[in-house]
């Protein structure tokens, strides 16, 4: 199915009003005489309901983080570039468009003025209403398409999938029926409503929450996903999970924080909740996804910076939190990165060992495949559709 098939009635859609949005942006920026231009595929009226709405807004200062967040909350389909003295900076990903002056940039982009000094332009009425996908964020607007030398590539996606290691990365690509030698992949999956999901898969090439947080944050800045999903393998807890179970935790407990005293170490764990809507949907799907035992009913996942292959160390964590069903090394970092950009996140990991002295790599391949397969089935069933 073509992504630009605007006649396909099976794709959920909604209409946004650019005049109302322009006026609301004026209130957000505190500017009554705002000037706003439209450029890109929406100006060219290509008919793509996936495309974001590229706007140039004349603003002689840098937008604040609060203003950026307010515009994102106002309408995720907006990709706003604030322009001053010929330099336009995206509020989404910090990419820049440059020309000698504002007027030169408008000409170079072929932009059309929607609102001038606070007044909506009558000839802009044909651009006023824009049809977009109802449930997600837009696909990529690649700045290099405008052939501007200083532009930074943008890799927009509906979902950002994070994997820690190369083997996990390729397991996800295999489940998506996609192949590439690149460290990041961009592909599309069609869900049960015949609606396309643009998915970016990222290979961190390392274990641990610090690296996971940094690299996930950078990928989110470029991709602007509506949901982040960590997919891979984890250690299990005897009696609470079994080998090859797929764990979709309610929350992640980061057990590393603490204090060392003469009396011993005192832990001060931190925790972060995963997206409850996606987890509940996956829990409901568990009975229909055959061949996998899915744990998505309130289990917790412990996260730290070390591989645990010792019963006593594992049991200390278990004794502290009775619902811990699995242990990994990246989930907390990914969740914190997503939290910083106010984006929901989900963890899907399969148990490859029981975090004890018998730890081995024998089941790694099957566990990676299980987590990847459950992720793909969850996308197809609409588990990550946004609540609007």
N, C-alpha and C positions, 0 to 999 in steps of 0.2 A: 504494500500500500504506500503510495506517495505521501510524503509529509506535507505536501501542499494541496492535498485534495480537499478543497474547501466545500465540496458538495457532499462529502461523506457524513451523513446525519448520525452515524453511530458514535462520532467523537464528541464528548461533552464539551460545551463551549459557553462563553459568556461575552458580554459586550462592555467595553470600558469607554468612558467619555473623556476625551483629551481636554476639552474646555474646562470641565470641572476639575480635572487633575491639575491643569496649569494654574487655576485659581488657588487650589489647595497648596500647591508648591510655593506660590507667592506668600501664603500665610506661614508656611514652614520656614522659609528664608527671611520672613519679615520684610518683604519687598512688595509694595503696592503696585509698582510700575514694571513688573517683570516682563522681559522679552524672551520668548520661547520659540525655538525652531524644531522642525521635524526633519530627519534625514534617514537614509538607509532604506531597507526593503519596505517599510511601512509607507514611506513617502512615495516609493516607486509603485506601490499598490500591487505587489506580486501575488497577493492572495494567500500567503502563508500565515496560518493562524498560530504557528509555533514561534514565529520571529518575535524578538523583543521589540520594544518601542524606543527608538533612539532619539533622544532629545538633546538639543543644545540650549543651555540656559545662561544668559548673560548675568554674571555675578562677579563683581570686582573684589572678591576675597575667597579664601579657602572655606569650603563647607565644613561645618563641625561634625563630629561623630554623631551627635544627637540628631542633627539634620539628616545625615545619611541614613540613620536608622529609621527616622520618621518617614522618609520617602520610600524606603524598602517596605515598611509596614503599609504605607498608603497603597502601593501597587507593585508587586514583584516583577511585572513585565516591563517596568520602566528602566531603561539604561540611560541615566542622566549624566551629561557632560557639562560641567560648569566651565564657561569660557570667559577669558579675560586677556586682552592684548594678544589675541591670536593663538593662545594656548588653551586647549580644552582638556580637562582631566575627568576621567570617568569616576563616578562615585562608587562604582561596583568593584573595579579591579585596578584602579590607578593608572591604566593605560592612558596615553596622551595622543592628541591630534594637534598638529602645529601648522601655522601659516603666518604670513606677515602681519595680519590684523584679523579682527573678528570678521570683517566683511570678506576678506580673502578666504577665510576658512569656510564661511557660508557658501561662497561660490564654488570652492573646491569640492565640497561635499554635495553640492546641488540641493542644499537644505531649503525648506519652505518655511516662512514665518507664520506661526500659528497665532501668537499673541505678541503685540508690540506695545511696550510701555503700559502693560496692564489691560490693553484692549484686544479682545478677540477679533481676528481679521475675518471679514465676511467670506472671502474666497477660501478660507481654511475649513469651512463647514464640511466639505467632502472628505476631510481627514478626521473629523471630530469623533466619530464612532469607529472603534477598532474591535474586531472579533479575535478573541484569544482562547486558548485551551482553558477549560474550567477548573482543572484540578492541580495544575503544576506551574512551575516556572518555565520560561522560554528556553529555546535552544540557542546555539551560539550565534553571536554576531561577531564575525572575525574582523577585527580592526584592519588587518592587512588587506582586506578586500578593497579598501579605499586607497591602497597604494601609497600610503603615507609613511615616509621613511622612519619616523620615530615611533611608530605604533608598536604596541606589545601584543602578541597573540593572545586571544581569549579562547578558552575551551569550555564553553557553556555546557551544562548538563543538568538533567532533572535529578539524577542520583549520582553521588560520588561514592564509589566502592573503594575501601582502603584494605590493602593486604600487607602483611608485615614482610613476607619473604617471597622469593621468586616462585617457589613451588605452589604457594597459595594463589599467587597472581595468575599463573597459568591454569590452575584448577577453575578459577572463575571464568577465564576466557573460554576454556573448553565447554563449560556449562552454558555459556552464551553463544557457543558455536562461532567463535571469532578467533582469528590468529594474527599475531603481530610479534615482532622482535623488539618493539619499543617498550620503554619502562612505564608508559602510560597509554591506555587504549581508550578510544571513543567509539561506541557502537550503539545500536538501537534495538530495543526489544518491544514487541507488540503485546499488549495485555489482553485480558479477556473481554474488554470492551472495544477491541480493535483500535486502541489508542497507542501511539508510539511513545516509548520512554527512551530518552537519550541518556546513556549511562557512560560515565567515565570511570575507568578502573585504574587505580594507582598502586604501584609497587614501592613500598617504603625502603626495601633493601636492608632493613635492620629491625631488631627487636627493641622493645622498651618504650615507655610512655613519653619520654622527653622528645625523642626523635619523631614519634608518631604525632605528637601535638604540633610540632613545628611544621612538618611536611603536610599534615592535613590542613592546617591553617592556610598555607600557601596555595594548596590545590583548591580550597574553597574560595579563596580570593579570586582565582582565575575562572572557576567553574560556576560559581553562584548556584550551588545545588539547593533543592528544596528538602533534601534528606541525605544524611551521611550513613553509610552502612559499613561496619567493620566485619570482614568475613575471613575465617581461618580456622586454626586448630587451638586446642587448649588442653590443660590437664583436668582430670576429673576427681571427684571426691567419692571414695567407696561408700556405698549406702545412700548416696544422694544423686549419683549419676553413674552411668555405665559406659564402657567403651563404645564409641561411635554414636552416642547420644548427641543430638544437636541442641545446644543450650542457647536460648534467647533470653538473657537476664532482664529482670526488672530494674536492677541497679548494679553498679560496680563499686566495690569497696577498695580504695587505694590504701594498702596496709603499710606503706613505707614511712610516713611521717611519725615522729616520735621523739623521745628524749632519752639520752643515756645518763644514768646516775650511778653512784657507787652501789646502790641497791639493785642495779640492773636496768634493762631497757624498758621504757614505758611507751606503748604504742598510742598514737593519736590518729587513727585512721580517718580518711576523708571519703566521702561517697558522692556519687552522682547518679541520677535516675536516667534510664534510657527512655525513649519515646513510648509512652503507654499505649497510644493508639495502634501503632504498628505491632507492638508485642501482643496485644489482645487479638488483633486480626490473625497474626501468625498462629496464636494458640487455637483460634477457631478453625484454622486451616489444617491443623496437625492431623486430624482424622482423615483428611482427603489427600494429603501428600503421602502416598504409599511408599513403604520401604525405609522409612526413617522414624526414629523415636525422638520426638521434639519436646523439649522441656521449656515451656514458656508460660508458666503459671506462678510467677512470683519468686523464682530462684534468683540468687545473687551470684555475682562473679567477683572473685578476689583478683586484684591486679598489683603487680610489683615489678621491680627491676631485675629480678633474678629468676633463672630456671630452677624450679623446685623438684628435686628428685630424692626427697628424704621424708619418711613417714612422720617423724617428730615435728619437723618444721611445718609440714602440711597440717598436722593435727592442732598445732597452736592456733592457726588461722580458723580452722573448723570450730574449735571450742569457743572462739570469740563471736562467731556469727553462725547461728544454727542453720541458716538457709543457704549458705555458700555451697554451690554445686559444682563450681569450676574455678580454675585459676589460669590467668594469662598475663601478658606483659605489655599490652598496647591499649587496652580498652579505655582506661581512664584518660590517657592523653588524647585519644580521638574524641571522647565525649567532651572534654574541656575545650578543645578547639571548636567543636560544633556549638557549644554553649556560648562562646565568645561572639559568634556570629548569629546567635539566636536561631539556630537551625536544629531541628530534631535529629536524633541519631539512634541507631539500633546496632546491637552486637549479635552476630550469628556465628557461633563457633562450635566445632565438633570435638568431642573428647577423643584424644589419640593415646593417652596414657593416664595412669592414676597418680601421678606426681609422687612416686615412691622409688625405692631402690631398683625396682623391676622396670623402670622407665626405659623404653626402647623406641626405635623408629619404625617398627614393624607395621603399625596401622596408620602411619602418617598419610599415605596416599589415599586410603579409603576415607579417612576423616576429612581431609581437604575436599574431596569430591562431595561428601555428604553436605558440608556447610555450603559449598557453592551451589549445589542442586537445590537446597532448601531456599537459598536466596533467590534464585531464578524463578522458582515456583511461587514465591511470595510476591515478586514483581508482577508476574502474570495474573495473579489473583487480586491485585490491587491493594496489597497490604500497606503500601507507602503513599497512597492517595492522601492529599492534604485535606484537613477539615476546614471547610470554608463556611 
